[in-house]
Amino acid sequence: MSKLLAIVPAYNEVDAIATTIADIQQNAPAFDVVVVDDGSTDATAQRARECGAEVVELPFNLGIGGAVQAGYLYAQDHGYDVAVQVDGDGQHMAAEIDTLLQHLRSTPGLNMVTGSRFLTPDRDGFRSSLTRRIGIRFFALLLSLITRQKVTDPTSGFRMCDRKAIELFARDYPHDYPEVEAVLMLHAHRLSRQEVPVRMRARTTGASSIRPLHSGLYMVKVLLAILIGLLRARPVVEPGDPAAVTAEPGI
């Protein structure tokens, strides 16, 4: 039987973490839950333990990329076959985890499946502000051109990985703008990804790390990160991995 894990990165989410964990326990009971407390200054870690989750406490705030990589290291070290990222703020619906799992299991060779809020036909659920949607569509178009595969929700953190993708992200994961850069990483390592439609909720507590006045600067930084990612040295290929894309002549 496959070992399944929900990775919940959280920073100062004491008001939302209990609801997030309860949602997973009720709607995805086959998944163990590990909360990666990213150096919170509130009682997030204590609250998560009280709710029955395993907790990895980082000694200081690493940012979302470091927290997520810590979760993948936990998944790798504890022998999990499948890991799903679920934001600690409660935006992701645990009832949709089964949608990702069924798609991952029914698609041969698929390494990662992403929940996309922009594929729902009825536009149901939270789809972000207008300015953020403009930025998301820009990066979706850019990544689609680079990877030659349609991307609709490049900033979605609602992602499920198989064992091969877990091992890749455990040894190397982008830290600054991880959702967008992780798509490029998968492409560079010849791992496959697809999207499925999911609904999301608006955040009810806390604040996003991307504030409206910082949106322009965020886009510039992500563009630079993408450029550096394309120019960086050839990805390290572990024994048994498929050849990296950059190993092909002319790419």
Buried (B, 14 or more C-beta within 10 A) or exposed (E): EEBBBBBBBBBBBBBBBBBBBBBBBEBBEEBBBBBBBBBBEBBBBBBBBEBEBBBBBBEEBBBBBBBBBBBBBBBBEEEBBBBBBBBBBBBBBBBBBEBBBEBBEEEEEBBBBBBBBBBBEEEEBEBBBEEBBEBBBBBBBBBBEBBEBEBBBBBBBBBBBBBBBBBBBBEBBBBBBBBBBBBBBBBBBBBBBBBBBBBBBEBEEBEEEBEEEEBEEBBEEBBEBBEEBEEEEEBEBEEEBEEBBBEEEEE
